[in-house]
Amino acid sequence: MPNPHTAENPEHRDLIQPNAENHYEVSRDNLPLHCPLDGMSLWNSHPRVYLSIEASGKAKCPYCGADYTLVD
């Protein structure tokens, strides 16, 4: 039986699989930026970490290595 709190559950198909991609484009609406992002299935991910992206437009998660690029 699948975990009821994962994206594999038909009721939660709108959840993003955490750590499924290595690169995410985010907008200023996503600030303050944190990984995992809102809407990600959290049961198999790492603790939330806030990432500084405002100055350079790029950030890398120290836990999963996901790269983030700020786009406007």
N, CA, C and O of each residue as an XYZ file, in Angstrom:
288
protein
N       0.846     -1.177      0.000
C       0.000      0.000      0.000
C       0.894      1.244      0.000
O       1.793      1.355      0.834
N       0.655      2.184     -0.931
C       1.488      3.388     -0.964
C       1.233      4.284      0.234
O       0.146      4.291      0.812
N       2.256      5.034      0.588
C       2.137      6.000      1.669
C       1.061      7.017      1.288
O       1.117      7.562      0.185
N       0.081      7.297      2.158
C      -1.012      8.200      1.797
C      -0.600      9.659      1.664
O      -1.395     10.476      1.199
N       0.605     10.004      2.054
C       1.049     11.397      2.018
C       2.082     11.649      0.927
O       2.871     12.589      1.025
N       2.084     10.825     -0.103
C       3.065     10.982     -1.169
C       2.372     11.317     -2.478
O       1.152     11.208     -2.598
N       3.157     11.721     -3.441
C       2.624     12.030     -4.764
C       2.149     10.765     -5.472
O       1.444     10.857     -6.477
N       2.516      9.589     -4.971
C       2.045      8.346     -5.575
C       0.577      8.092     -5.265
O      -0.079      7.316     -5.960
N       0.060      8.737     -4.234
C      -1.333      8.609     -3.866
C      -2.158      9.437     -4.849
O      -1.863     10.615     -5.049
N      -3.199      8.841     -5.477
C      -4.004      9.592     -6.455
C      -4.585     10.887     -5.903
O      -4.835     11.818     -6.668
N      -4.806     10.969     -4.596
C      -5.350     12.189     -4.006
C      -4.317     13.314     -3.950
O      -4.678     14.474     -3.747
N      -3.038     12.983     -4.128
C      -1.963     13.973     -4.015
C      -1.141     14.069     -5.297
O       0.062     14.323     -5.243
N      -1.772     13.871     -6.434
C      -1.050     13.932     -7.701
C      -0.496     15.329     -7.989
O       0.379     15.484     -8.841
N      -0.999     16.339     -7.288
C      -0.526     17.703     -7.508
C       0.795     17.984     -6.813
O       1.394     19.035     -7.039
N       1.266     17.067     -5.970
C       2.546     17.262     -5.292
C       3.701     17.043     -6.254
O       3.640     16.179     -7.129
N       4.740     17.822     -6.085
C       5.964     17.678     -6.878
C       6.836     16.637     -6.189
O       6.969     16.659     -4.965
N       7.424     15.740     -6.942
C       8.343     14.777     -6.359
C       9.597     15.508     -5.909
O      10.227     16.176     -6.730
N       9.994     15.412     -4.629
C      11.197     16.102     -4.171
C      12.442     15.479     -4.763
O      12.506     14.270     -4.982
N      13.418     16.307     -5.015
C      14.723     15.856     -5.507
C      14.607     15.095     -6.831
O      15.510     14.335     -7.184
N      13.517     15.288     -7.560
C      13.325     14.577     -8.822
C      14.080     15.256     -9.958
O      14.421     14.616    -10.953
N      14.335     16.525     -9.810
C      15.075     17.271    -10.817
C      16.319     17.855    -10.172
O      16.416     17.945     -8.948
N      17.262     18.248    -11.005
C      18.469     18.874    -10.482
C      18.452     20.380    -10.659
O      19.294     21.080    -10.096
N      17.493     20.893    -11.443
C      17.445     22.330    -11.689
C      16.007     22.817    -11.649
O      15.119     22.224    -12.260
N      15.793     23.901    -10.926
C      14.476     24.514    -10.830
C      14.612     25.994    -11.119
O      15.542     26.641    -10.636
N      13.682     26.542    -11.911
C      13.611     27.976    -12.128
C      12.543     28.506    -11.190
O      11.429     27.984    -11.147
N      12.883     29.543    -10.440
C      11.963     30.128     -9.472
C      11.823     31.619     -9.749
O      12.696     32.240    -10.355
N      10.710     32.178     -9.296
C      10.479     33.611     -9.463
C      10.528     34.292     -8.103
O      10.664     33.632     -7.073
N      10.419     35.589     -8.107
C      10.429     36.340     -6.850
C       9.246     35.978     -5.963
O       9.283     36.209     -4.754
N       8.204     35.415     -6.549
C       7.056     34.941     -5.766
C       7.449     33.796     -4.834
O       6.767     33.544     -3.841
N       8.545     33.102     -5.146
C       9.007     31.971     -4.339
C       9.926     32.395     -3.193
O      10.393     31.552     -2.428
N      10.186     33.698     -3.072
C      11.098     34.174     -2.022
C      10.363     34.342     -0.702
O       9.193     34.723     -0.726
N      10.965     34.087      0.426
C      12.311     33.543      0.564
C      12.361     32.105      0.059
O      11.467     31.303      0.329
N      13.417     31.801     -0.675
C      13.569     30.488     -1.299
C      13.981     29.446     -0.276
O      14.855     29.682      0.558
N      13.348     28.310     -0.352
C      13.733     27.184      0.503
C      13.614     25.894     -0.278
O      12.829     25.788     -1.220
N      14.389     24.934      0.118
C      14.367     23.601     -0.468
C      14.070     22.621      0.654
O      14.711     22.702      1.702
N      13.143     21.713      0.487
C      12.285     21.520     -0.671
C      11.274     22.646     -0.821
O      10.918     23.319      0.146
N      10.815     22.836     -2.066
C       9.849     23.878     -2.372
C       8.478     23.522     -1.826
O       8.186     22.356     -1.561
N       7.633     24.544     -1.661
C       6.239     24.283     -1.310
C       5.628     23.418     -2.404
O       5.947     23.580     -3.582
N       4.772     22.524     -2.024
C       4.118     21.654     -2.987
C       4.875     20.377     -3.275
O       4.407     19.544     -4.051
N       6.038     20.204     -2.667
C       6.786     18.960     -2.845
C       6.342     17.951     -1.801
O       6.019     18.307     -0.668
N       6.332     16.700     -2.198
C       6.052     15.620     -1.262
C       7.220     15.567     -0.284
O       8.367     15.402     -0.701
N       6.942     15.703      1.007
C       8.020     15.882      1.985
C       8.445     14.625      2.727
O       9.480     14.644      3.393
N       7.713     13.567      2.645
C       8.003     12.409      3.493
C       9.374     11.811      3.226
O       9.974     11.239      4.137
N       9.893     11.924      2.001
C      11.188     11.308      1.698
C      12.236     12.344      1.327
O      13.192     12.042      0.612
N      12.059     13.550      1.807
C      12.995     14.609      1.466
C      13.835     14.984      2.681
O      13.775     14.320      3.716
N      14.605     16.038      2.552
C      15.474     16.499      3.632
C      14.800     17.626      4.400
O      13.755     18.119      3.974
N      15.374     18.043      5.520
C      14.803     19.177      6.265
C      14.804     20.443      5.415
O      15.645     20.601      4.529
N      13.875     21.331      5.682
C      13.807     22.602      4.943
C      15.047     23.426      5.239
O      15.451     23.585      6.391
N      15.635     23.941      4.181
C      16.790     24.823      4.297
C      16.507     26.050      3.433
O      16.052     25.927      2.295
N      16.779     27.230      3.983
C      16.575     28.473      3.234
C      17.835     28.794      2.444
O      18.953     28.648      2.938
N      17.629     29.238      1.200
C      18.737     29.489      0.280
C      18.750     30.960     -0.129
O      17.708     31.534     -0.445
N      19.918     31.553     -0.121
C      20.085     32.941     -0.533
C      20.293     32.984     -2.042
O      21.297     32.490     -2.554
N      19.341     33.577     -2.744
C      19.413     33.618     -4.199
C      19.323     35.040     -4.745
O      19.612     35.276     -5.918
N      18.925     35.980     -3.905
C      18.655     37.340     -4.366
C      19.865     38.026     -4.991
O      19.711     38.686     -6.018
N      21.037     37.902     -4.430
C      22.211     38.638     -4.908
C      22.742     38.116     -6.243
O      23.003     38.900     -7.156
N      22.902     36.805     -6.359
C      23.527     36.243     -7.553
C      22.538     35.694     -8.574
O      22.880     35.524     -9.744
N      21.307     35.415     -8.132
C      20.331     34.823     -9.044
C      20.453     33.316     -9.146
O      19.725     32.677     -9.905
N      21.379     32.745     -8.377
C      21.579     31.289     -8.384
C      21.793     30.797     -6.958
O      22.328     31.514     -6.113
N      21.365     29.557     -6.706
C      21.573     28.939     -5.397
C      21.631     27.428     -5.579
O      21.081     26.878     -6.533
N      22.311     26.769     -4.641
C      22.436     25.314     -4.677
C      22.101     24.773     -3.298
O      22.615     25.261     -2.291
N      21.241     23.766     -3.252
C      20.861     23.163     -1.981
C      22.014     22.312     -1.451
O      22.530     21.457     -2.170
N      22.422     22.537     -0.205
C      23.521     21.749      0.358
C      23.127     20.310      0.674
O      23.999     19.459      0.846
N      21.830     20.024      0.754
C      21.381     18.665      1.060
C      21.287     17.793     -0.186
O      21.892     16.723     -0.251
N      20.521     18.256     -1.178
C      20.243     17.393     -2.332
C      20.972     17.825     -3.592
O      20.958     17.102     -4.588
N      21.617     19.006     -3.568
C      22.372     19.465     -4.720
C      21.531     20.118     -5.801
O      22.048     20.430     -6.873
N      20.241     20.334     -5.545
C      19.390     20.967     -6.549
C      19.873     22.394     -6.816
O      20.212     23.138     -5.895
N      19.894     22.749     -8.084
C      20.283     24.109     -8.498
C      19.020     24.928     -8.730
O      18.051     24.443     -9.315
N      19.042     26.160     -8.271
C      17.928     27.073     -8.448
C      18.404     28.305     -9.188
O      19.478     28.835     -8.906
N      17.599     28.759    -10.139
C      17.875     29.979    -10.896
C      16.689     30.912    -10.751
O      15.542     30.508    -10.942
N      16.969     32.155    -10.413
C      15.930     33.158    -10.256
C      15.623     33.760    -11.620
O      16.513     34.308    -12.270
N      14.374     33.662    -12.059
C      13.944     34.224    -13.339
C      12.808     35.196    -13.076
O      11.990     34.977    -12.183
N      12.758     36.260    -13.846
C      11.688     37.249    -13.696
C      11.018     37.515    -15.016
O      10.091     38.322    -15.086
